[in-house]
Amino acid sequence: MELSEVTVDSGRHSRSFRGTRVLVLGSYDYPDSFEWHVTDSLRQLGCEVRLFHNRAGVAGLAGAAGKAMYKINQLMLREPERLIEPRLLRNVEAFAPDVVLALLGNMYSPKTIAAIRRRTKARIVCWCQDQLSTLGRQFLLGAGYDAVFVKDRYMQDLFSRMIRSTSFHYLPEACNPRLHRPIELTALDREEFGCDLMIAGTLYYYRQEILQQLNSLDIKVWGYRPSWLVDRLPGRFMGRDVHGDDKVRAALAAKICLNTLHYAEVNGLNCRAFELAGCGGFQLVNQVPVLAEHFDPGVEVATFDSAEDLREKVAHYLAHPAEAADIAERGRLRAHRDHTYEHRLSDILRTALQRAPPQVTAL
């Protein structure tokens, strides 16, 4: 997949971070994954970047065998996350980073973070880009990171008041204008992706129950559906996820892009809030207080606060496509101006590089 010709003015940031060595700890590197956007944008800022894959096959096993061994280890071992530790420490020593950036954070034991500290003076920070229900063993709370960045104001406020071993910062997710940007749709694109309403992401019962109330519409559901979920949206599930330009096509071909935030997003936004805006899709998203910090509700994105309100808003905007298009364009301009990965990563690097690491605790 080729990146768009669209570029981001990152000059004022790249001068500050040029040559900074960043070791990114992540799981995936397919185009349009979180890790992919982070590494791409760090390079735009002038950083030297290496990505460590924490889900790589054990003992060099790749493909299906590596995945099978990974699952067995997760089920059978008390601390399966520590299997990656020797390989991770070799990467730390070989790359000699200035900053270690852990993504999500639930894969790294406090013991592993302490081991990293014994081998490097690099700042070690975590960007937890998921919601409250994914904290697992709560490693990011006990690992003693120099800083943890969370995307929910509730999490940032609670942890800042209750925990003193780590500083917590609010940092929302982002878009990548080199990928999340308008493209020209073909007739085939409109035939494949066109619909009244699209939704992209994991399909679970909460989301499905909301969509059932819009059952009379032409709906397309893109993403993952668990095998155990009883399908109550016959014919609406497309059977695959959308990434890269297909995600853009799905957003632009739909009259409405519905963004139902997970119920554990107490006062935060998911990545789709920024990606859909960046693509130029018309977005209808749950009303949460933090939304107004990033978009002007009703002007740059449309919102709903109940199932009844959702049905009324959907009917309104389907009947007023020009109004929806104006909102979508204003949302795109705002996302590209204020909500890029370069903006977020500049905040992370500034915070990381000005903080001395805490004292190592023996484990």
N, C-alpha and C positions, 0 to 999 in steps of 0.2 A: 504494500500500500504506500503510495506516495503522499507526502505532506503537501498541503495547500501552499500556494504562493503567498498566502496571508502571513504577515510577520507581526511580531510584537515588539514594541519599542522597549527593549530591556537594557538599553545602553547605560542608563544611570545606575542600574543595579549591577550589570556585568563588570563595570569598572571596579566595584567594591569587592566582588567575589571571584574575579578572574584568578585561576590557578588554585582555588580552594579545592582540596581533595575530599570528596564525599563518598563514603561507603553506604549504599542504600541496602537495607535488609528487607527483602520482600519475597513474594511467592511466585509471581507470574510476570511474564514479559511479552505477552501478545499485544499487538497494536490496539490501543484504546484501553488497555488495563491501567489501573492506578499507577503501578510501578513504571509502566512505559511512559506515561505523562510526566511523572516525577523526574525520571532520568533524562528525558528529552528536554524538559524545561531547565533543569540544572545545567545542562550543556549550553542552553541558550544564555544562561547567566555567566558563562565562562568557566564553570567548574569542571574539574576532572572527576569522572564518575565511574564507580564500579557497582554492579548490582549483584548481591549475594542472594541466591535462591534457597530459601529455607525449606522448600518442599521437594528438592531434588532427591532422586532415588538414593536409598541407603546403600553404602558399599559400592557405589559406582553403578548400581542398577538403573537402567533408564526405561522409559515407556511403561507398558502395562505391568511389568515385573516390579519396577520401582514404585509405582502407585500401590500395588498390592502389598508390598513390604511396608510401605508407609502406613497403610490402614491397619495392618496387623500390629505394628509397633504402637500405634495410637491406642489400640484396644488392650494390649497385653502388658505394656510397661508402665511403671508408676510415674516416671518422668521422661516420657518419649521425646519431649522437646529438647532434651540435652544431647540427643544423638547427633545433632548438627554442630555441637560445640567445637570439636576438634577442627572440623573443616572451616567453621567461622573464624576461629582464632588464627588459623593459617592465613586466611584472607586479610585479617586485620594486620598481621605482621608483614605480609607481602606488600600490601597497598599503602600502609602508613597514612591513614586518613587524618584530616583535620577535624572532620565531623563524621560521626556514625549516626545515620538516620534510620531508625526502626519504624516500619510502616505497620500499623494496627497495634502491634505490641503484645498480642496474646501468645506469640510463639517463643518468647524469649524469657527464660527463667531468670529471676534475680541472681541466681548463682552464675549464669552465663554472663550477665552484664558485669558482675563483679570480676569475672575472669578476664573480660575485655579490658576493664580498667587497669588490671595489673600488667597489661601488655602495651598500652597506649595512653598518651595524654590527650587524645582526641575528646572533644565534647560528644556526649552520647545523649541523643534526644529521641523522642517518639512522637509520631503523628498518628494518632488514633482516629482514623477516618470512618469509623463505624459507630453504631448506636449502642445504647446502654446494655442491651441484652446480649452482646457479643463479647463481654469482657472475660469470659471463661474463668480461669484461675486468678484473675485480677493481677497478673504480673506487672502491668504498667503502673499499678499503684504501689507495688513493693520493690521495684527494681532500682530505685534511686537514680532515675534519669536526671540529667541536668535540667531538662524541661520536658513536659508532656503537653502536646497540643491536641485539644479535643474539639469536636464540631458542634457540641451541644452546650448552650449557655447554662443549663441546669447542672450538667456534669462539672463544668468549670467552676461554678459557684460552690457547689457542694464539696468537691475535692479540695478546693483552695481553702475552705473554712476548716476542714477536718484533717488534712494531711500536711505535714511539715517537711517530709524528706524529699519532696519534689515540688517544683513550681508548675502550676497548671495555667495554660493559656487557651483562650478561645481562638480557634482558627477554622473558618468554614472551608468547605470544599471549593472546587474551581472548575473552570473550563480551559480547554486548550484551543485558542483561536486558529491554530494551524490545522486543526482537524474539525473542531466544532464550529462550523461556519456554513453559510448557505452555499449550495451547489445547484447547478441547473438540473432539473428533473426531466427525464425522457418520458415518452408515452408509456414505455414498458415499466419505468419506475412507478408511475402513477397507477398503473394497473396492478402491480405487485403490492405496493405499500399504501395506496389510497384507501381512506376509510373515514367515517365520521369521527371516530375516537380511537387513539392508540394508547397503549401503556407498555412500558418496557421495564423488566425486572423480574424478580422471583415471584411466582404466583403462590400465595398462601391464602388461608381461609378469610382472613380479614379483608384482603384485597378483593377476593372473589365475591364476597358478600356485598361489597360496595358496587362492583361491576354488574352483579345480577340485577340491580335496581335500574340499570340502563339497558336492559336486555333488548329493547326494541331497536337499538341503534346498530349500525355496522361497526363492530368493534374488532380490533386486532390486538392480540396479546403476544408480545415478544419477550422471550426470556426462558427461564427454567421453571418447570412445573414438577414438583415431587411426584414420584410414582404412586404414593399413598393418598394423594389428594383426590377426592371425589369430584369429577369434572361436572360442574353445573353451568358451564359456558360452552355448550357444544358448538364446534365449528369456529370458535373464536381464537383458540390457542394455535399459534403459527408453527409450533414445533421446533423453534430455534431462537437463539439470541441474535441480537443485531449489534455489530461493532463497526467502528470506523465510518466509512461513507454510507454503509447500509443504515447505521443509526441515524445519520443525517437525513437520508432519504425517507426513513420511516417518520421522522419528526416533521419534515416539510410536506409530505404527502397527506398527512392526516389533518383534518380540519381542527381537531383539538388533541393536544397531548396531555393526558391526565397524569398527574403526579400525586399518588396517594402515599403520603409519608408513613413509614412504619410507626406503629403505635408506641414504640420505645423511643422515637424521636421526640423527646419531651419538649425541648425548645431548640431544635436544630433543623438543618436542611440536609437532604441527601445530595449526592453528586448530580443526579438528574436535574435538580433545580437549576444548576448552573450550566450543565451541558445542553439541555433543551433550549434555554435562553440563548446560549452561544450559537446553536445551530440555526436560530431564527424561527423555531417552532412556536406556535401559540400554546402557552402553558396554563393549565388550570390546576392549582396546587392547594393543599391544606393551608388554612390560615393559622400560622403560629406567630407569636410575638416577635421572634428574631427575624422574620422575613422582612420586616420594614427596615432593618439595618442594611439590607443588601439590594432590595428592589422596592420600588414604589407600588404598593398593591393597587390594582385597578388601573394602573398606568403602564407598568412594565411587565407585570404578570397579573393574571386573574386568580381569584381565590374563592374557596368555599369553606364553610365551617360546620356543615351537617349534610346528611344525605338529601334532605329536601332542598337545601340551598344548592347542592351540586346539580340536581336535576333541573332546577330553574336556570342556573348559569349555563349549563350545556345547551338547553333549548334556546336561550338568548343568543349565545355566540354562534350557534349553527344558523340562526336566522339573521345574524349581522356579521358576515365574514370580513367586511372592510374594517370594522371596529377591532375585530380579533387580529387582523393583519397589522394594524397600527400598533397595538399593544406588543405584538411579537417583535416588531422592528425596534421599538424602544427598549425592550428587554435585551435584544441582541447587542445594541450599542452599549448598554450598561454593563453587560457581562464582559464584553471585550475590553471595556475601559477600566473596570474595577476588580474583576473577579477571575483573573488568570492564575495559572500555576506559578508564573513568575512572581506575581504579587505575594502569594502564600509562601513560597520557598524563600523569598527575600526576607520575609518576617521571621521564618524559622532560622535562617542563617545569621541574621543580625542578633537574634536572641541567643543562639548557641555560642557564637564567637565572642560574646561579651561576658559570658559566665564562666567562672572557674568550676571545675568538676568537684563534687562533694567528696568527703573523706571515704576511702574504700572501707567497707565493713567486712571483716573476715567471715566466711561462711564454711 
